[in-house]
Amino acid sequence: MVQTNAATQPILRLTDLRFGIRDRQLLNGVNLALAAGESAAITGPSGSGKSTLLSLILGLIPADKGQVWVAGRDMSALRGKRLARHRARHLSMVFQFGELLPELTPTENVALAGLLAGESRQAAHERAAELLHEMGVTGTTATTGELSGGERQRTALARALMNKPSLILADEPTGSLDDTNRSLVADRLFSLPQRRGCALLVVTHDGGLAARADRQFSLIDGALRIAEVTT
């Protein structure tokens, strides 16, 4: 099993995680522990189970066997509103295409996460503006649909930070970007664990992106293996 510092309580702990669909075993004993301030990247071919693993961590689907602990709680033991509250408080997700509302401004998109969590409109918009500035998004009066791909993805990073998550999950976060924007987004993404005191788990096909993580794994035959690092 992958270990973290024994003195540090993991933000994420996966124990003997197993999941199959019909006669296909996607995950076959996945183990991982990830502490605050740490990042990890998982690579693997399409269909290997990377996105399924994120869905299990989010509590969107139940595991066949094993446990998913996030911020000290067993996700499988939570139901309904308790699960939704824990997910909203401790987890954020960054998608390949941002998944933003194109008719809203960047500020409105980011603030929405705070509003849904019960923040006042003024507080949510002020914090959203601060996060967008931190992410280098300057076109905050245009609609999000008018922004470049890199600006949209950095807006998505700002939104992910809005509720001060314990764990950020990212699914191919730079997969739709050109080289310049890929580098800008990756720089900001992998700086978050140390700067924000959260944990970061990235799944990707991009070996260059994965190499930025503190630890790299390959999902092979349903289990995590330490990835070979090439230079």
Secondary structure, 3 states (H helix, E strand, C coil): CCCCCCCCCCCEEEEEEEEEECCEEEEEEEEEEECCCCEEEEECCCCCCHHHHHHHHHCCCCCCEEEEEECCEEHHHCCHHHHHHHHHHHEEEECCCCCCCCCCCHHHHHHHHHHHCCCCHHHHHHHHHHHHHHCCCCCCCCCHHHCCHHHHHHHHHHHHHCCCCCEEEEECCCCCCCHHHHHHHHHHHHHHHHHHCCEEEEEECCHHHHCCCCEEEEEECCEEEECCCCC
